[in-house]
Amino acid sequence: MTLEDVLEELDEGGEAQLLEPRTDFDSCIAGLGVRFHDGPLAVYDVDLVLRHFMDRGLSEEEAQEHFDVNVAGSWVGNGTPMFVRFIDG
């Protein structure tokens, strides 16, 4: 499945919320997810989102805190995105 396929399915689902600005965060999408009766949902790669914040001048600690409080800590309704960290190896 390509990023374009994922974005198309999210668009068809109707409720999926995406991180803004899309030009910065669409490349951080790892795939699709579901939650109980909610989906498809955007699933973001946490490490890519953190890298985005650090590329804009935040330290690793500041990026993690910003992510924890303002991104992962936000509920924006049924289409709230999911976040995943992958196992190394």
Helices and strands as residue ranges (DSSP letters): H 3-13, H 22-25, G 26-28, E 29-35, E 38-45, H 46-55, H 60-66, I 67-71, E 82-84
